[in-house]
Amino acid sequence: MSLSEAQLLDDVRQRLFAPTRSPHPHAIGLELELIPVHRSTRTRALATNDSRTSTSQVLSQLGRRQRWNEQSISGDPPSWTKRDGARISFEPGGQLEISTAPHPTASEVIDATQSLVVTLRAAMSDAGIDLLARGVDPYSDINAVPLQLHRDRYTGMTRYFSSIGPSGVRMMRQTAALQINLERGEDPKSRWRLLNALAPIVVALFANSREYAGTSTDWVSYRAQLWRTLDPSRTGIIFDEDHYVERYLEFALDAIAMRARDDGLGYRPFREWTREPAIKMDDWLFHLSTLFPEVRPKEFFELRSADTIEPGALAAPVVFVTGIVYDNESSRRATELLGFPSADVLDRAGRIGLRDPEIHRLAAELTAQALAGARRLGSGYVRESHVAEAQDYFAQALAANDI
């Protein structure tokens, strides 16, 4: 069957942008990625078996001790699920990803994530492996990091990205991000606008990936640069004030599908595939999962803009985002300060970050709003100790980049 645009528009509107009325309206989940390296050489530790102990072996032993549920797919390195719903898995280059369950409060998700990282780092340390909290691998070139997940999704992505340039494969195997997952709320349009406008400030405030493969780049967040350049058809800020749902559908239809045509014409926009009789809803859902905008709509809104962060500093991004997005007064004020989402500000955020005068000014005002908002949300949602940790991080970041 073919897929009509009306059918797909209804799917986007109902499944990705409909209001949510959760019993926990301020729920938050995190996805934190870490880069494993051998302590003695700073070379990448692999998830697959090599001449040294693999990270998957370490995690299998740890998982048995902790009674985690281990699952394997198609011969790839396994993943593990904790009893609280958190999941530990691998990215295509062997980066570790911690995906938390949704938590009703900010402090709960901070505590749970920090505790899990302590456990993981201790186990890896015993094997001579460090887990780096950097947005991109500062030591190894792409040639030293083979693809370690070989199911169809990742081999297909590798073929596609390799056909258009180096950034996509580097993104897959060498970057590490912090993703913050938030409720869509009762006014998804306003929250969508705010999160997209906030994305560049998140890039700048938490940038830590200037170094790549032993050299200094021209970007404060080289991770952000890789995302900007991997494929412009599937990344960036996607927003239209009057027709935001329709705009996301157009973005998705115009993005290149990661499957080559049999007629020799190569890769084409998904829009062309919708006319094929064999196309199915599953193909559409898979295609949506290969889109990487700064904010991605799912059953929640996924903010994807931050370099990964040291877990000890995790309160800063969590307080920054929840204090602005979940507090009504700070949300209103931030929307006024930021105006409409801007691709130009996003580019400058990754390139020069807080050294940009406009971004520095906005970050100073927005961090103040975040702290005020977090305190209004109350200590039952975010403890004062976490607010204080965030305040210290913001002060140091702004002072280090004072204009």
HELIX and SHEET records of a PDB file:
HELIX    1   1 GLU A    5  ASP A   11  1                                   7    
HELIX    2   2 VAL A   12  LEU A   16  3                                   5    
HELIX    3   3 THR A   55  GLN A   66  1                                  12    
HELIX    4   4 ALA A  106  ASP A  126  1                                  21    
HELIX    5   5 ILE A  142  ALA A  144  5                                   3    
HELIX    6   6 ASP A  152  SER A  162  1                                  11    
HELIX    7   7 SER A  167  GLN A  174  1                                   8    
HELIX    8   8 PRO A  188  LEU A  205  1                                  18    
HELIX    9   9 TYR A  222  THR A  229  1                                   8    
HELIX   10  10 TYR A  244  ASP A  254  1                                  11    
HELIX   11  11 PHE A  270  TRP A  273  1                                   4    
HELIX   12  12 MET A  281  SER A  289  1                                   9    
HELIX   13  13 PRO A  311  ALA A  313  5                                   3    
HELIX   14  14 ALA A  315  VAL A  325  1                                  11    
HELIX   15  15 ASN A  328  LEU A  338  1                                  11    
HELIX   16  16 ALA A  343  ARG A  351  1                                   9    
HELIX   17  17 GLY A  353  ARG A  355  5                                   3    
HELIX   18  18 PRO A  357  LEU A  377  1                                  21    
HELIX   19  19 GLU A  384  ALA A  400  1                                  17    
SHEET    1   A 6 ASN A  69  GLN A  71  0                                        
SHEET    2   A 6 SER A  79  THR A  81 -1                                        
SHEET    3   A 6 ARG A  87  PHE A  90 -1                                        
SHEET    4   A 6 LEU A  96  SER A  99 -1                                        
SHEET    5   A 6 ILE A  28  HIS A  38 -1                                        
SHEET    6   A 6 ILE A 129  LEU A 132 -1                                        
SHEET    1   B 8 ASN A  69  GLN A  71  0                                        
SHEET    2   B 8 SER A  79  THR A  81 -1                                        
SHEET    3   B 8 ARG A  87  PHE A  90 -1                                        
SHEET    4   B 8 LEU A  96  SER A  99 -1                                        
SHEET    5   B 8 ILE A  28  HIS A  38 -1                                        
SHEET    6   B 8 ALA A 177  LEU A 182 -1                                        
SHEET    7   B 8 PHE A 301  ASP A 307 -1                                        
SHEET    8   B 8 VAL A 295  PRO A 297 -1                                        
SHEET    1   C 2 GLU A 211  TYR A 212  0                                        
SHEET    2   C 2 THR A 215  SER A 216 -1                                        
SHEET    1   D 2 THR A 235  GLY A 236  0                                        
SHEET    2   D 2 PHE A 292  PRO A 293  1                                        
SHEET    1   E 2 ILE A 256  ALA A 260  0                                        
SHEET    2   E 2 TYR A 267  PRO A 269 -1                                        
END                                                                             
